[in-house]
Amino acid sequence: QVQLVESGGGLVQAGESLRLSCAAARSIFSFNAMGWYRQAPGKQRELVATITRGGRINYADSVEGRFTLSWDNTKTTVYLQMNSLKPEDTAVYYCNAQQYAFDYWGQGTQVTVSS
């Protein structure tokens, strides 16, 4: 069983920044991929940013250049630095880790961006 513990959501104004954290208690590179998804009300969950075991980072077009995925020195925590936030970034953000046929999810953290 994999536990993913998220933190860092909140309410900000458009143009401001937030940083999300996801702690995995094991190396993020032990997973096939790890990263962030989000789900806005009435919409499907979508990929935001992920990193593969080989170190390749993928971003959704909508966040490219504004969001940055990184990790700590212990390689057990991933971060999502979100800059220049827009109202359309409002969603519940979920940490995700993929290993073989399994998807593991964090509890979700709300990000609300007011205009």
N, C-alpha and C positions, 0 to 999 in steps of 0.2 A: 504494500500500500504506500502511495506517495502522497504526502501532505504538502500543499502549497499554501503559504500564508502571505496574504497581500496586505498592503497598507498604502496610504498616501492620497486617497481620493479627497474630494471636497468641492466647494463652490468657489468659483473664481469668475472674474469678468473677462470678456473677450480681450485677447492680446496678452493675457497673463500666462503664467507657467505653473505647472505642477510636476511632481516626480512620483511615480508609482514604484513600489518595491514588491518583489515576490521572492520569498525565501523557500528553498527546496530541501535543505538539510542534507544535500548530497550534490555532487558536481553537476552543474547544468549540462556539461558535456557528456554525461552518462546517458542522457536522453537522445533520441533521434532528433528531436527539435524541442525548443522551449520558447515561449514568448507570450504575447498578449493578443487577446481578441476583445471585441466590444459588441454590445447589443443595445441599440436604442429602442425606445418604446415602439411597438408595432413593426419592428424590422428584424431581419434575421441576424444572427451573430456573424460577425465578420472579422477577418484577420486584420490586425493592426501592424504587428511587427513580430518576427520570429528569428531565432538563430538556430542553425542546424549543428549537428555534432561536429561537422567539419569547419564550423566558424563562419558560414555564410549567413549574412543578415538580410532579410527580406522585409520591405515596408509596403504597406498599401499606398497606392498612388495618392490618396487623399491626405496622407500624413508625411509623405516624403519631403525632406527638407525642414520639417518642423519638429518631428519626434525623433528621438535617438534611443536605441536600445543599447544597454551596456551591462557590465557585471562587475562584481567586487573582486578583491584580490583572492578571496577564498574560493571563488567560482561556484558559490552555492546560492547566490542572490542575483537576480536580474533586476534591472531598473528600466523604467520607461520615462525618459525626460520629455515632457510635452511643453513645447514653447509655442507662442503665438496662437493660443487656443481660440477656437471659434465656437459659436453656439452649436454648430452641427457636430462638434466633438462630444456633445453631451450624450452619455451612455453609461451603462454598467460595464466596467472593464474587468476582464477575467484573465488570470494567469493560466497558462496551459503548458503541459508537458506531455510529449508523445514518446511512447516506448513500445516498439513492436506494434501490436494491434490495439494498444490501450491508449486512451486519452484521459489525462488527469486534469482536474480543474480546481482552481481556487474558489473561494466563496464569493468573489466579486466585490468590487469597490465602485461606488458611485462617483462619477465626475460630472459636474454640472457647470456649464459655461453660460453666463448671462450676457446679453447684448447691451 
